[in-house]
Amino acid sequence: MLSAPPPTPSPDPAARAARARLFLHRFEKELFIHIDALEGNNQKQIEKARALVRDSLMQIAPVFAKHKHMLGEEYSMLDVAITPLLWRLDYYGIQMPKQAAPLMKYAERLFARPAFSEALTSAERGMRK
């Protein structure tokens, strides 16, 4: 399962980049791997994927009660990587519990970035209510 990134960003740029690569790898192996199932037709696989994604996101939700972004106060490639998944939670039928409020506030901050909204296709815009 995903765990929250360390609470304080490293002053060492190489260590920060290494941590970011590690989390990108973990996102790929623990979150993004379920996208095919979420977009498939097998209801049993869809439900399992929903639960796994929700549980993985809940692991990192507490970090956003203290930090603005994934690696602290600075926007990083981790924020860029996870934004499309957060945008599609409703589309995939993933209901986050109330304890995920810090994560969902974080998501709204990401969605409010002009570059994000400009990059959305019309199909992607229709994925959120």
N, C-alpha and C positions, 0 to 999 in steps of 0.2 A: 504494500500500500504506500501511497505517497505520504511523505511527512512534510511538515511545514519547513520552509527554508529557515536557516539560522536567523534569529531575531535581529542581529546587527550586521550590517554590511561590512565586508572586509575592506580595509583601506588599500589593500594590495590589488591592483587591477587584474593581475594574472590569476589570483585566487578567486576573485569575483567572476571572471570569465569561465574558469574551470567549474565553479559551482553552477553557473548558468547552463553550461553544456551538460552537466550531470542531470539537472532538473529537466532540461529539454529531452534528454534520453529517457528519463523516467516518465515524462508526459507521454512520449511515444509508446512506451511499453505498458503503461498502466491506465492511460486515458484514451488516447487517440486510436488505440488498437480496437476499441469497441465501436467505432463509427460505422464500420461495415454492418455489424449486427443491428445497430440502431436504424440504419437505412434499409434493412432487409425486410423480409416478409414473415419470418418465423417468430411468432408472438412470444414463444418461450425464450428464445435468444434475445429478443428485444427487451423483455422484462429483466432478464439477468444483466444485460448490458446497462440498462438504466440504473439498477441497484449498484453495480460496480462503479459507474461513473459518479453517481451521487455520493457514495461512500468515500471515494478517493478525493472528491472536492471537499467533503466535510473535513477530511484530514488537514487540509491547508486553510480552511476558513478562518481559524483563530488568528492567523498572522495578520489579517486585514483589520483587526480591531486595534492594532498598534502601528501598522505601517501602511503607507499610501499605495505601495506597489509590491510586487513579488519579492524583490531583493532589498526592500527598504523604502527610501524616499525617492529613488530615481527610477524612472520608466526604463524598462530593459526589454531584451528580446523575449524574455519569459512572458512578459505582459502581452507582447505582440502575439506570441504563440497560443496563448490560452484564450484570447478574446473571441475568436470565432466559435469555439466550443461554448463559451458562456452565452454568446448571442443566440445559439441554437438550442439552449436547454428547453425552452417551451416547445419548440418545434419537435424535439425528440421525446417530449412527454416526461421530462425529468423534473420532478417537483422537489425543490429544496426545502428542508425544514426551517423553522424560525431561527434555529441556531446558526444558520448560514447567512444571517443578515449582514455581517461584515463582508462576506464574499460577494453578496449581491450588490451592496453599495459600491464595492470596488468595481464590479462589472459595469455598473451605471457610469462610473467615472471614466472607464475605458471607452464605453459607447459614446460618451459625450465629446471625445477627442475629434476634432474636425477631420483629421486624416482618415479615421476609421469610417465615419459616416460617408465621406467622399468615395471611399473604396468599395462600398456595398453595391452589389448589383440589384436590379429590381426584384429578382427572385429572393435574394437574401433579405431585402427590406421586408418582404412578405412573411418571413419566418417568425417575426415577433408580433405579438398582439398590441 
